[in-house]
Amino acid sequence: MNNNYKIGNVEAIFAISIIMVNRIILNLPYSILENTGTGSLLNLIYIGIIGLLFVLLINKLFKAFPNSDIIDLAEYSGRKYI
């Protein structure tokens, strides 16, 4: 039995996407201050509210599927790739 684990194309694409999203999130405060200046406080409050709504949506989805992970939710909402 060979236990070599390799990731497929879909997993590699999602891993790169996660890295890009993290990079965008970490650079967000600098870009907000650079672009908006004095209105940055209002923009941060607005982005915080949107982020909170996103977290609440994810939480509600996970409560509907108690023994599932994110891949099971993606297969339920979309289609199964493999």
C-alpha positions as CSV (number, residue, x, y, z in Angstrom):
1,M,0.0,0.0,0.0
2,N,1.5,3.3,-1.1
3,N,0.7,6.3,1.2
4,N,2.0,9.1,-1.0
5,Y,-0.4,12.0,-0.7
6,K,-0.5,14.5,-3.5
7,I,-2.9,17.4,-4.0
8,G,-4.9,17.7,-7.2
9,N,-5.6,20.6,-9.5
10,V,-8.7,21.7,-7.6
11,E,-6.9,21.7,-4.2
12,A,-3.9,23.6,-5.7
13,I,-6.2,26.3,-7.2
14,F,-8.1,26.7,-3.9
15,A,-4.8,26.9,-1.9
16,I,-3.5,29.6,-4.2
17,S,-6.8,31.4,-4.0
18,I,-6.7,31.3,-0.2
19,I,-3.2,32.8,-0.2
20,M,-4.3,35.6,-2.5
21,V,-7.3,36.4,-0.3
22,N,-5.2,36.5,2.8
23,R,-2.8,38.9,1.0
24,I,-5.7,41.2,0.1
25,I,-7.1,41.1,3.6
26,L,-3.7,41.9,5.2
27,N,-3.1,44.9,2.8
28,L,-6.6,46.3,3.2
29,P,-6.0,48.7,6.1
30,Y,-3.1,50.4,4.3
31,S,-5.1,50.8,1.0
32,I,-8.1,52.2,2.9
33,L,-6.0,54.8,4.6
34,E,-4.3,55.7,1.3
35,N,-7.5,56.0,-0.7
36,T,-10.0,57.5,1.7
37,G,-8.0,59.5,4.2
38,T,-10.4,61.1,6.7
39,G,-13.3,58.8,5.7
40,S,-11.4,55.7,6.6
41,L,-13.1,55.2,10.0
42,L,-16.5,55.0,8.3
43,N,-15.1,52.6,5.7
44,L,-13.7,50.4,8.4
45,I,-17.0,50.3,10.2
46,Y,-18.7,49.4,6.9
47,I,-16.2,46.6,6.1
48,G,-16.5,45.3,9.7
49,I,-20.3,45.1,9.3
50,I,-20.0,43.3,6.0
51,G,-17.5,40.9,7.5
52,L,-19.7,40.2,10.5
53,L,-22.6,39.4,8.2
54,F,-20.4,37.0,6.2
55,V,-19.4,35.2,9.4
56,L,-23.0,35.0,10.5
57,L,-24.0,33.5,7.2
58,I,-21.2,30.9,7.4
59,N,-22.3,30.1,11.0
60,K,-25.9,29.6,9.9
61,L,-24.8,27.3,7.1
62,F,-22.8,25.2,9.5
63,K,-25.7,24.9,11.9
64,A,-27.9,23.5,9.2
65,F,-25.2,20.8,8.5
66,P,-23.9,19.7,11.9
67,N,-21.6,16.9,10.9
68,S,-20.3,18.4,7.6
69,D,-17.2,20.3,6.7
70,I,-16.8,23.1,4.1
71,I,-16.3,20.7,1.3
72,D,-19.6,19.0,2.0
73,L,-21.3,22.4,2.0
74,A,-19.7,23.3,-1.3
75,E,-20.8,20.0,-2.9
76,Y,-24.3,20.6,-1.6
77,S,-24.5,24.1,-2.9
78,G,-22.8,23.5,-6.2
79,R,-21.8,20.3,-7.7
80,K,-19.3,17.5,-7.1
81,Y,-16.2,18.0,-9.1
82,I,-14.6,14.6,-8.6
